[in-house]
Amino acid sequence: MNIKKIIHGVLLVLGLSVMGLLFYYAIWLITDEEFREMIRYGWPWNSWMVLMDYLFCCLITTVVTLYYWRSRERTERERDKFRLQALENQLSPHFVFNNFSILADLIEVDPKKASAYLMNLSKVYRYTLSHLDHNTVTLQEELEFLRQYLALLQQRFGEGIQVKIADDVATTNGKIPPAALQMLIENAIKHNEHTQARPLIIHVTTEGSNISVSNKKQPITTAESTNVGQHNIAERYRLLTRKKVVIHDSQDEYCVTIPLIPIER
């Protein structure tokens, strides 16, 4: 809890306590004839007694306010948990749909390559099923998954897709939402031309506590964007941390930077 939130809470309790004390005296004045009679001859209590009444109101207000805040935070955590689960569940069909589309194309073009692709896809999907129930995974786990995914890309596109992962990425500590890097690479492939003659080169780099996925633009004008992957990543980060996903979209380059979530000791 930060200082600003604490100050806001204290001021709220003090203000509500004043209102509560005035309401208490007002009800007493309305319902108690003896009290009304006493008021006619002046205020019946000294300042010390009023202060004690006020402190009692502060105590009651603090208890009620804390209960309300705790209940609200618990409700918000549960709500965010369900939202996060829904986003994670969205990844599996998204991943399957894209790769089955590729597999369908391969079956027509090269059945043997399609068979090998299917075997590798089953390994990747096994990882997907076992990790997408986690809110976060370590960067090293994500990189291992990414290497398996890149093997699929190599089978499908050969040197038309080149993903260059900087050496220091593997030694960087932190966590990210599962399949975050894979989805960013997948989006780059979806929206950019990639051929043997004009390969798409995607760079995965690190700077401080951030990981960036960038590529020079080679846009495919016919590509339709649903923004499922990018929105999914941004929304999962919003639910997991205050750190933001940063998108840099220039004329020549597209770069998405995602923050690393610290590993709790």
C-alpha positions as CSV (number, residue, x, y, z in Angstrom):
1,M,0.0,0.0,0.0
2,N,1.6,3.3,-1.0
3,I,1.7,6.5,1.0
4,K,-0.9,8.3,-1.1
5,K,-3.4,5.5,-0.6
6,I,-2.7,5.5,3.2
7,I,-3.3,9.3,3.4
8,H,-6.4,9.0,1.4
9,G,-7.7,6.3,3.7
10,V,-6.9,8.3,6.9
11,L,-8.7,11.4,5.5
12,L,-11.7,9.3,4.5
13,V,-12.0,7.7,8.0
14,L,-11.7,11.1,9.7
15,G,-14.3,12.7,7.4
16,L,-16.7,9.8,7.7
17,S,-16.2,9.8,11.5
18,V,-17.2,13.5,11.7
19,M,-20.3,12.8,9.7
20,G,-21.1,9.7,11.8
21,L,-20.7,11.7,15.1
22,L,-23.0,14.5,13.8
23,F,-25.5,11.8,12.6
24,Y,-25.4,10.2,16.0
25,Y,-26.1,13.5,17.9
26,A,-28.9,14.3,15.4
27,I,-30.6,11.0,15.9
28,W,-30.2,11.4,19.7
29,L,-31.7,14.9,19.5
30,I,-34.7,13.7,17.5
31,T,-35.5,10.6,19.6
32,D,-34.6,11.6,23.1
33,E,-36.7,14.3,24.7
34,E,-34.5,14.5,27.8
35,F,-31.5,15.3,25.6
36,R,-33.5,18.0,23.8
37,E,-34.3,19.5,27.2
38,M,-30.6,19.5,28.2
39,I,-29.6,21.2,25.0
40,R,-31.9,24.2,25.8
41,Y,-29.6,25.1,28.7
42,G,-26.4,24.6,26.8
43,W,-24.2,21.8,25.6
44,P,-24.2,19.1,28.3
45,W,-20.7,17.6,27.7
46,N,-17.2,19.1,27.8
47,S,-14.8,18.9,24.9
48,W,-13.1,15.8,26.4
49,M,-16.3,13.8,26.3
50,V,-17.0,14.9,22.7
51,L,-13.4,13.9,21.7
52,M,-14.0,10.4,23.3
53,D,-17.2,10.1,21.2
54,Y,-15.3,11.1,18.1
55,L,-12.5,8.6,18.7
56,F,-15.1,5.9,19.2
57,C,-16.7,6.9,15.8
58,C,-13.2,6.7,14.3
59,L,-12.7,3.2,15.6
60,I,-16.0,2.0,14.3
61,T,-15.5,3.7,10.9
62,T,-12.0,2.2,10.6
63,V,-13.2,-1.3,11.2
64,V,-16.1,-0.9,8.8
65,T,-13.9,0.7,6.1
66,L,-11.2,-1.9,6.4
67,Y,-13.8,-4.7,6.1
68,Y,-15.2,-3.0,3.0
69,W,-11.8,-2.5,1.4
70,R,-10.7,-6.1,2.1
71,S,-14.0,-7.4,0.7
72,R,-13.6,-5.2,-2.4
73,E,-10.0,-6.3,-3.0
74,R,-10.9,-9.9,-2.6
75,T,-13.8,-9.5,-5.1
76,E,-11.5,-7.8,-7.5
77,R,-8.8,-10.5,-7.2
78,E,-11.4,-13.2,-7.9
79,R,-12.7,-11.2,-10.8
80,D,-9.2,-10.7,-12.2
81,K,-8.4,-14.4,-11.7
82,F,-11.4,-15.4,-13.8
83,R,-10.5,-12.8,-16.5
84,L,-6.9,-14.1,-16.6
85,Q,-8.1,-17.7,-16.9
86,A,-10.4,-16.7,-19.8
87,L,-7.5,-15.0,-21.6
88,E,-5.2,-18.1,-21.0
89,N,-8.0,-20.4,-22.3
90,Q,-8.1,-18.2,-25.4
91,L,-4.5,-19.0,-26.3
92,S,-5.0,-22.7,-26.8
93,P,-7.6,-22.5,-29.6
94,H,-5.7,-19.5,-31.1
95,F,-2.5,-21.6,-31.3
96,V,-4.2,-24.7,-32.6
97,F,-6.2,-22.8,-35.3
98,N,-3.1,-21.1,-36.8
99,N,-1.0,-24.3,-36.8
100,F,-3.7,-26.5,-38.2
101,S,-4.1,-24.1,-41.0
102,I,-0.4,-24.4,-41.8
103,L,-0.7,-28.2,-41.5
104,A,-3.6,-28.3,-43.9
105,D,-1.5,-26.4,-46.5
106,L,1.4,-28.8,-46.0
107,I,-0.7,-31.9,-46.5
108,E,-1.6,-30.7,-50.0
109,V,2.0,-29.6,-50.9
110,D,4.2,-32.1,-49.1
111,P,2.6,-35.0,-47.1
112,K,6.0,-36.2,-45.7
113,K,6.8,-32.8,-44.4
114,A,3.3,-32.5,-43.0
115,S,3.8,-35.8,-41.0
116,A,7.0,-34.5,-39.5
117,Y,5.3,-31.2,-38.8
118,L,2.5,-32.9,-37.0
119,M,4.9,-34.8,-34.7
120,N,6.7,-31.6,-33.7
121,L,3.4,-29.8,-33.3
122,S,2.2,-32.5,-30.8
123,K,5.3,-31.8,-28.7
124,V,4.8,-28.1,-28.8
125,Y,1.1,-28.5,-28.0
126,R,1.9,-30.8,-25.1
127,Y,4.0,-28.0,-23.6
128,T,1.2,-25.5,-24.3
129,L,-1.4,-27.7,-22.4
130,S,0.9,-28.1,-19.4
131,H,1.9,-24.5,-19.0
132,L,-1.1,-22.4,-20.0
133,D,-2.7,-23.0,-16.5
134,H,0.2,-20.9,-15.1
135,N,-0.2,-17.1,-14.8
136,T,3.5,-16.7,-15.5
137,V,6.5,-18.8,-16.6
138,T,10.2,-18.1,-16.3
139,L,11.9,-16.6,-19.3
140,Q,14.0,-19.7,-19.6
141,E,10.8,-21.9,-19.8
142,E,9.4,-19.6,-22.5
143,L,12.6,-19.7,-24.5
144,E,12.6,-23.5,-24.4
145,F,9.0,-23.4,-25.7
146,L,10.0,-20.8,-28.3
147,R,12.8,-23.1,-29.6
148,Q,10.4,-25.9,-30.2
149,Y,8.0,-23.5,-32.0
150,L,10.9,-22.2,-34.1
151,A,11.6,-25.7,-35.2
152,L,8.1,-25.8,-36.6
153,L,8.7,-22.6,-38.5
154,Q,12.0,-24.0,-39.9
155,Q,10.1,-27.0,-41.2
156,R,7.4,-24.8,-42.8
157,F,9.3,-21.8,-44.1
158,G,13.0,-22.8,-44.1
159,E,15.2,-19.7,-44.2
160,G,12.2,-17.5,-45.0
161,I,11.7,-16.9,-41.3
162,Q,14.8,-16.1,-39.2
163,V,14.5,-15.4,-35.5
164,K,17.6,-14.1,-33.9
165,I,17.7,-14.3,-30.1
166,A,20.4,-12.2,-28.4
167,D,22.8,-14.2,-26.2
168,D,22.0,-12.2,-23.1
169,V,18.3,-13.1,-23.3
170,A,18.9,-16.6,-22.0
171,T,20.8,-15.3,-18.9
172,T,18.1,-12.7,-18.0
173,N,16.0,-13.5,-14.9
174,G,12.3,-12.8,-14.7
175,K,8.9,-14.1,-15.6
176,I,6.4,-13.5,-18.5
177,P,2.9,-14.7,-19.3
178,P,3.2,-18.1,-21.1
179,A,3.4,-18.0,-24.9
180,A,3.9,-14.2,-24.9
181,L,7.1,-14.3,-27.1
182,Q,5.6,-17.0,-29.4
183,M,2.5,-14.9,-30.0
184,L,4.5,-11.8,-30.8
185,I,6.6,-13.8,-33.3
186,E,3.5,-15.3,-34.8
187,N,2.0,-11.8,-35.3
188,A,5.1,-10.6,-37.0
189,I,4.9,-13.6,-39.4
190,K,1.2,-13.0,-40.0
191,H,1.6,-9.4,-41.1
192,N,4.9,-9.5,-43.0
193,E,6.1,-11.0,-46.2
194,H,8.6,-13.9,-45.7
195,T,10.2,-15.7,-48.6
196,Q,13.6,-17.3,-49.3
197,A,14.5,-14.3,-51.4
198,R,13.2,-11.8,-48.9
199,P,13.4,-13.4,-45.4
200,L,11.7,-11.9,-42.4
201,I,14.2,-11.4,-39.7
202,I,12.8,-11.1,-36.2
203,H,15.0,-9.9,-33.3
204,V,14.5,-10.9,-29.7
205,T,16.6,-8.7,-27.4
206,T,16.7,-7.6,-23.8
207,E,17.3,-4.2,-22.2
208,G,17.3,-4.0,-18.4
209,S,14.1,-5.7,-17.2
210,N,12.4,-5.7,-20.6
211,I,12.3,-8.1,-23.6
212,S,11.7,-6.7,-27.1
213,V,10.5,-8.5,-30.3
214,S,11.2,-6.4,-33.4
215,N,11.3,-6.7,-37.1
216,K,11.6,-4.5,-40.2
217,K,8.3,-4.0,-41.9
218,Q,7.6,-6.1,-45.0
219,P,3.9,-5.7,-44.9
220,I,1.4,-8.0,-46.5
221,T,-1.4,-5.8,-47.7
222,T,-4.0,-8.6,-47.7
223,A,-3.4,-9.6,-44.1
224,E,-6.4,-9.2,-41.9
225,S,-5.7,-8.3,-38.3
226,T,-7.9,-9.5,-35.4
227,N,-5.4,-8.2,-32.8
228,V,-6.2,-11.3,-30.7
229,G,-2.6,-12.0,-29.8
230,Q,-1.5,-8.5,-29.0
231,H,-4.7,-7.7,-27.0
232,N,-4.3,-10.9,-25.1
233,I,-0.8,-10.1,-24.0
234,A,-1.6,-6.5,-23.1
235,E,-4.6,-7.6,-21.1
236,R,-2.8,-10.3,-19.2
237,Y,-0.1,-7.8,-18.2
238,R,-2.7,-5.4,-17.0
239,L,-4.1,-8.1,-14.7
240,L,-0.6,-9.3,-13.5
241,T,1.4,-6.1,-13.0
242,R,1.4,-2.4,-13.3
243,K,4.1,-2.6,-15.9
244,K,2.9,-1.8,-19.4
245,V,3.4,-3.4,-22.8
246,V,5.0,-0.8,-25.1
247,I,4.4,-0.8,-28.8
248,H,6.7,1.2,-31.2
249,D,5.3,1.4,-34.7
250,S,7.5,3.4,-37.0
251,Q,7.5,3.6,-40.8
252,D,10.2,1.0,-41.2
253,E,10.1,-1.1,-38.0
254,Y,7.6,-2.7,-35.6
255,C,8.7,-3.4,-32.0
256,V,6.8,-4.7,-29.0
257,T,8.5,-4.5,-25.6
258,I,7.2,-6.5,-22.7
259,P,8.4,-6.1,-19.1
260,L,9.8,-9.0,-17.1
261,I,7.9,-9.7,-13.9
262,P,10.4,-10.2,-11.0
263,I,10.7,-13.7,-9.6
264,E,9.6,-13.8,-6.0
265,R,12.2,-15.2,-3.6
